[in-house]
Amino acid sequence: MTYKGQRAGVLSEAGADTRFTYDEGWSTTIACALPAVTREHFWRGGLIPFFEHLGPEGWLRGRQARAGGTPDQDDFGLLLNYGADCIGAVGILPPDGTHTHRLPEADAIEEAATAPGRTLSGVQKKWLVYEDEEGFVPSIRPADPATHIAKFNRDELPTLVQNEDLSLRLAREILGVDEVTVANRGLVRGADQIALLVERFDRKDGERLRLEDFCQILERPRGREFDGKYHSSYEEAAGVVTRHSVRARIDLDRYFRLVVFNLVIGNADAHLKNFSLLERGDGLRLSPAYDLLNTIVYPQYDNLTALEIGGAKRPFDALDRNLLKTLGTDIGLPDKAVDDALDTLAKRLKAAKALTLPDRVDAQDFRVAYKNVVADQAARIFA
């Protein structure tokens, strides 16, 4: 196991169990759940959750499993094949230090998805890419940089890229430019559709930055159906900020505003993996917002919050100011800070330009449906 490119320890498998052991002389903690003061960490019945959540889900998982000849449920095997360059600062190398698995005669899509030694967490169809003199291209060779993540529509959700792009632009107006990941729509060589090109904030001037999502920090196993990320509450997630951020009071306020924003735009998929702590100069801080979507605009999505609020997952049409004020105070914010956050978000939403539509727009335009969801949610939450 490497940390920022240096060997830090050994991840081993013994039957169904796994063990991580820090190397002698290594003193830097690699993860909140794996403090270096404890030299050996053991997990029974699966891969240690911190490492488990480095692996892919959905579209990318299927392709990498096929290319590597690895069973779909073999988290350890997938990391051995593709884990040298994961999200964050950690990498996994097999004993011989090589990654060679790729589909024979792969087309551009498969080649981008199965580049040896690299993987991404998450469900959506996505590639690692970088920009050269001709535009954005897949990061295929080991020496290629991987500065951006290209995210694509799904067949059943042809407006997914437009949705996330609109959500991120709205978030920059409401939460602040520095609070949201940088992304733009564009083309990638070898792709047959427009992608959302998301700038990676876990890389800075070639350096790998420590990044941990809340599933990793809370040691929440992914679950056979990848539903472990939904088994929590926004109150429990706030505790991650309180315990591990070096600016807990500031980041708690930022976290609360981000949760409210997700509820206002109708994001029923704001689960534990969509909140992370990022390495900054002074320590771990709440990362910029990412993976923002209006999901309830799609009939196939659930109309319940991804995580519990006040002991239950809530229907979006049952969310109101009183419920969110209680959430804010329950996670440790003063009453005034909660009111200030709600009032500020309401004021900024009213002034936001991202939802401004042309004078003439088709009633079936996706932006109309998106705007209607936000208007309904805002009327309840900010009333």
N, C-alpha and C positions, 0 to 999 in steps of 0.2 A: 504494500500500500504506500502510495506517495502522497506527499503534502507539498503543494507548490513545486512539484518536480523533484523533491528530495524524498528518499526512502524514509518512512517514519515507523513502519511496523509491518506485521504480517496478519492477513485475514485468512483464516483456515476453516475448513469444513470437516466435521466429524459426524458422519451419518446425517441426521436431520438437523443437527445443531451447528452453530458457528461460534467462532472465537476470534477476537481481535486482540493482539498483543503488541504493545509499544516496543520498539527497539530499545536496547540498552543505550542510555545516553540521550535519548530523545525526550525533551521536556515540554514541548509545545502541545497544548490540547488541540486536537483536530476537529472536535465537535462537542457541543454542549452536553450531549448524553454520554460522551466518552472522555471524561476528564483524565488528563495524563497522570494525576496523582494516583489513580488506580491503573496499574500497569496492564491488567488483563481484564477483558470484558467478554462475557459469555451470554449467548442467547439460545434458549431451548426451542426447538421445533421450527426452525427457519433461519433466514438471514437476518442479522442484526438490522433493525429498522433504518438506522442512519444510512447504511449501505443499500438496503433494499430500495429505498426511495430515490437512489441515484439512477435507477434503471428506467426504461421507457414503459409506456402503456400503449394500448390500442394499435394504431396503424404502424408505428415505428417498431413496436415490440414484435409484431408478427413478422415483419420483414427481416429484422435482425436475428430472430430465432431461426427462421428458415435458412438464412445465409450461413449461420454458424452451426447448423445442424444441432441446435439446442432445443430441448422441450420448452414450450411457451411458459411454463411455470417455474423454470430453472433460473431464478434470479442470480445465483452465484455464477452459473455458466455464462449467462449473458454479460455479466460484468467482466469475467475473464476474457471474453471475446471483444468487448466494446468499451470497457471502462477506463482506458488509460486517460481519456480526456472527458471528464464528466462536468456537469454544471458545478461551479464552486471550485475549491482548491484541492480536492481529493482526486486521486487516480488509482486505478486498479490494474496491475500488470501480472500476467501469469509468470510462473517461475522462470521460463526461458526469456521473458521480457518482450515477446513478439505478439503481434495481432495480425493474422493473415486471412481471416474469413471474409469472403465476399461471394456473391452469387456468380457463377460462371456465365459469361456472355450477358452481363447485366445491362439493362438499358439505363438511360440517364437518371430516371427516378430511383431505380433500385441501387444504382451506384452511389447516389447521394445519400441514400438511407442506410447503406451497409458499409460505409467507409470504415476500415479496420480501426479499432481503438477509440472510437468516438460514439457517444450516445447522449440522448436528451430525455429528461423525464417529461411526463405529461401524455395526454391522449391524442391531441390534435395532430394531423399530418403536418410534419415540419422537417426542415433540413437545417444543418449548419452551413452558413455561407460566408463569403467575404467579398469585398469590392476590389476589382482590378481596373485597368484602364478601359475595359470594355463594358463594365457594369458588374452586377452581382453574379457570382459563380459558386457552385457547391464546393465545400471544403472536403476534398476527396483524399488527397495525398497527406501523409503524416506531417509534412512540412507546411501545409497550407494553414494560414490563419483561419480563425473561426470567430469573427467579430460580431456576426449577426445571426439571428434565428429567422428563417423564412417560414411563415405559417400560411397554410393554404385552406381553401374551402373544402368542405366535405360534400359528397354527392347529395346527401339528404339535407344539407344546409348550405345552399349556394350563396348566401349573403353573410357568411361567417366573417370573412375578411373585412367587408364593409362595416359590419357590426362592431368588431373589435377596434377598428380604426376610428369610428365615430365615438365609441366609448372612451378611448384614450384621449382623443381631442377634447371631449367634454370634461374629462377628469383634469386635464391641464388647466382648463379655465376655472374649475371649481376647487380643486385641491391645491393647485399651484404647479408651475412648470417643473420645478425640481422634485416634485412628489411622484412623478409618473415616468415610466420608462419611455425612451425615445423610439418612435416607430413611424414608418412611412410606407405607403403602398408602392410597389414596383415590380419589375420583371426579374426573373432569375434564369440564367442560361439552362436550358434543358427542361424547364417547366412549361406547362401548357396553359397556365392561367396566372393572373396577377396574384402576388403574394403580399403579405404584411411583413415588412422587414424590420425586425425588432433588434435594436442595438443592445448587446449584452452588457449588463452593468457588473457582472462578475469577472470581467476582464478590464484591466486598465494599463495601457502602455505595455502590453504583453505580459503583465503579471496576473496570476490567478488570485482572485480574492475569495476569501471564505464566504460561503453562502449556505444557509441552512433553512429549509422550509419547516413549518411548524409541526408537520408529521414527524420529521426527523428528530426535532427537539423534544417532542412529547413521547417519542418511542412508540408511535402508533403503527402497528403492522399494517401492511397494505390491504390484507384480506384477499381471499381467493377471487372475489369479484371486484377487487380494487376499490372497495367501499370504505376502507378504514379511515380515509380522509374526511368522511362525513360523520364519523362517530365522535363528536365533540360539541362544544358550545362556543359562542363568541366570548363568553366570560372566561372559559378555560384558556382559550387562545390569548386573551389579554394577559393572563398570568405569565406567558412566555416572555412578553415584553417587560413586565414588571421584574422578572427574575434575571433576565439576561441582557437587556439593553443597558449600555453605559449612560444613556440619557433617558431613563425610564419614564419620567414625568412628561417630557416632551413627546416621546414616542408613543406613549399611551394616548395622548390627545390626537396624534397623527393616525394611530390605529383606529380610534373611534370614528374619526372623520371618514376614513377609508371604508369602514363597515357601513356607515350611513350612506355613503355614495353608492356602494354596491346595492343596497336595498332600494335606493331611489331609482336606479336605472333598471331594476328588476333582474338582478343577477342571482339566480337560484343555484349557482355553481361556485359561490365564493367559499370554498372549503379550506381545510388546513394547509394544503399544498400551495394555495394562492396567497399565502402570507409568509414572508421570510425575513430573517435577520442577515444583514450584509456587513462585511468587514469594512470599517472606516478607519481613519487615522487614529482615533481614540478608542476603538473597540467595536463591538457589535451594535448596529443600529437597525431600526426597521427599514427594510429596503424600499425603493420606489415601487409604486403600484404596477401590477402587470396582470395579464390574463383577465381583463375586464370585458364583460359581455352583458348585454341585455338578453337573458335566456327566456324569460317568460313571454317574449314576443313570438316564440316558437311553440306551437301547441304540444309538441312531443315532450317538452320539458315539464318537470314537476312545478307546481305552484307553491312549493314550500321552501323556506330558507334552507340553505345547505347545512347550516349548523343550528343548534338550539339557541334560543333566547329566552331566558327566564324559565328554563326547564323543559322547553318543547320547541320543536320546529314549527315555525309560524307561517300561515298562509300570507301571501304578500298583500292581500286585500284586508288583512287584519293588523297590519303595521301602522302605528300612529306615534305621535310625538311623546305621549306618556310612556309608552313601552320603551322607546329609545332613550328617554331621560332616565328611566330606571336602569337600563343597561349601562348607561354612562356612569351613573353613581355606583352601581354594583361593581364595576371594574376599577373603581378608585378615583374617578374624576370628581372634583368639586361641582356643586350644582351650577355655579356661575360658568365654569368651563364648558359644561354640557350645553347650557343655553347659548353661550357664545358660539360654540361649534355649529349647532343647529341653525342659528340665525345667520351666521356667516355663509354657510353652505346654501341656505335658501336665497340669500341676496345674490350670491354669485351665479346660482342657477338661473335666476330671473334675468340676469344680464348676459348670460352665455350666448355666444354667436354660433356655436357648433350645431345647434338645433334649428337655426334659421333656415327656412325653406324658400325656394323660389316662389314668385307670385302665382305661377301656374305649375302645379305638380299633380301628377296622377294620384288618385285616392289609393291606388294599390301600391304606390311607391313604398319601399321598405322603410324609408325615413319617416313617413307619416305614422306607420305603426309603432316605430321606435319612440317617436316624440309623444304619442298618445300614452304609452306605458309610463314614460317619465312624468308626464303631466298628472296622471292619476296617482302615481306613487307620491309625488311631491305634495299634492293636495292633502293627502292623508298625513304624511310624515311631518310636514312643516306647518301644519295648521295650528 
